[in-house]
Amino acid sequence: MKKQKPDIVKNAERQARMIFKGIAIPMVVPVPDSRVVEGVDYVSGVQDRGRYVVSEKVLKFNRKALRNLRKRKTENADPRFVGGNDTMIVKAGKPGSRERVEALFDQYTAILACGEEISPFAYKGEE
């Protein structure tokens, strides 16, 4: 049984997440020679001798996603793929073996000869 967090702890976590609005990334922006920016120190480029201004680019967080931070419900994987539940009616060899491939080939040819559309596997799925 999973222990539930008290409401006061949940609200505190949500409030702490809502404090952050984004993240600032330093950027180097080229400035043309004809433009003058007052009160800013320029950085000179070594390769091209250009003028640059070091500024910050702010990437804002998705506030709605931060507010509703929950675990997403995931569907359970099909047991035929995970865990290797063998659902073959007439079992022959291990899944993927040469013996299994030959047995399936024989079963499918017999099914096609009868004219029926049935599967050699007995997986019922979710009914």
C-alpha positions as CSV (number, residue, x, y, z in Angstrom):
1,M,0.0,0.0,0.0
2,K,1.4,3.4,-1.0
3,K,1.7,6.0,1.7
4,Q,-0.1,9.3,0.8
5,K,1.5,12.7,1.3
6,P,-0.4,15.1,3.6
7,D,-2.1,18.0,1.8
8,I,0.2,20.6,3.4
9,V,3.2,18.8,1.9
10,K,1.6,18.6,-1.5
11,N,0.7,22.3,-1.4
12,A,4.2,23.2,-0.3
13,E,5.8,21.3,-3.2
14,R,3.4,22.9,-5.7
15,Q,4.2,26.4,-4.3
16,A,7.9,25.8,-4.4
17,R,7.6,24.7,-8.1
18,M,5.6,27.9,-8.9
19,I,8.4,30.1,-7.6
20,F,10.6,29.4,-10.7
21,K,9.5,31.2,-13.8
22,G,12.3,30.1,-16.1
23,I,16.0,29.7,-16.7
24,A,18.4,32.2,-18.1
25,I,21.0,31.1,-20.6
26,P,23.9,33.5,-21.4
27,M,24.0,34.5,-25.1
28,V,26.5,36.4,-27.2
29,V,24.6,38.8,-29.6
30,P,26.4,40.4,-32.5
31,V,26.0,44.2,-32.7
32,P,26.4,46.0,-36.1
33,D,29.0,48.8,-36.2
34,S,26.3,51.4,-36.9
35,R,24.4,50.6,-33.7
36,V,25.4,52.0,-30.3
37,V,24.0,50.5,-27.1
38,E,24.4,52.9,-24.1
39,G,25.6,51.5,-20.7
40,V,26.7,48.1,-22.1
41,D,30.2,46.6,-22.2
42,Y,31.0,45.1,-25.6
43,V,33.0,42.0,-26.2
44,S,35.2,41.8,-29.3
45,G,35.4,38.7,-31.4
46,V,38.9,37.4,-32.2
47,Q,38.1,35.6,-35.5
48,D,35.9,38.2,-37.2
49,R,36.7,41.4,-35.1
50,G,33.0,41.9,-34.6
51,R,31.3,43.6,-31.6
52,Y,29.2,41.5,-29.3
53,V,27.0,42.0,-26.3
54,V,26.7,39.3,-23.6
55,S,23.1,39.0,-22.6
56,E,20.7,36.4,-21.2
57,K,18.0,34.6,-23.0
58,V,15.1,33.5,-20.7
59,L,13.4,30.2,-21.4
60,K,10.1,30.2,-19.5
61,F,8.7,27.1,-17.9
62,N,5.3,25.7,-18.7
63,R,3.6,26.9,-15.5
64,K,0.5,24.8,-16.1
65,A,2.6,21.7,-16.4
66,L,4.5,22.5,-13.2
67,R,1.3,23.1,-11.3
68,N,-0.2,19.7,-12.3
69,L,2.9,17.6,-11.8
70,R,1.6,14.0,-11.4
71,K,2.6,10.6,-12.5
72,R,1.0,9.7,-15.8
73,K,-1.0,6.5,-15.9
74,T,0.7,4.1,-18.2
75,E,-1.0,1.1,-19.8
76,N,0.5,-2.3,-18.9
77,A,2.5,-3.8,-21.6
78,D,1.2,-6.8,-23.5
79,P,2.4,-10.0,-21.7
80,R,3.2,-11.6,-25.0
81,F,6.0,-9.1,-25.6
82,V,7.2,-8.6,-22.0
83,G,7.9,-11.7,-19.9
84,G,7.6,-14.1,-22.8
85,N,4.2,-15.7,-22.0
86,D,4.0,-18.5,-24.6
87,T,0.4,-18.6,-25.8
88,M,0.9,-21.0,-28.7
89,I,-1.8,-23.7,-28.8
90,V,0.5,-26.5,-30.0
91,K,3.8,-25.6,-28.4
92,A,6.9,-26.4,-30.3
93,G,10.4,-25.2,-29.3
94,K,11.1,-21.8,-27.8
95,P,9.9,-18.5,-29.3
96,G,12.3,-17.5,-32.0
97,S,13.9,-20.9,-32.5
98,R,14.2,-22.6,-35.8
99,E,12.0,-25.4,-34.6
100,R,9.2,-22.9,-33.7
101,V,9.4,-21.2,-37.1
102,E,9.1,-24.5,-38.9
103,A,6.1,-25.6,-36.7
104,L,4.4,-22.3,-37.4
105,F,5.0,-22.6,-41.1
106,D,3.3,-26.1,-41.0
107,Q,0.4,-24.8,-38.9
108,Y,-0.2,-21.8,-41.2
109,T,-0.1,-23.9,-44.3
110,A,-2.7,-26.3,-42.7
111,I,-4.9,-23.4,-41.7
112,L,-4.8,-21.9,-45.2
113,A,-5.6,-25.3,-46.7
114,C,-8.7,-25.5,-44.6
115,G,-9.8,-22.0,-45.6
116,E,-10.4,-20.9,-42.0
117,E,-9.0,-17.7,-40.5
118,I,-7.8,-18.8,-37.0
119,S,-4.6,-18.2,-35.1
120,P,-2.3,-20.8,-33.8
121,F,-2.0,-18.7,-30.7
122,A,-4.6,-18.7,-27.9
123,Y,-4.2,-15.1,-26.6
124,K,-7.6,-13.8,-25.5
125,G,-6.5,-10.2,-24.8
126,E,-8.6,-8.0,-22.5
127,E,-12.2,-9.0,-22.8
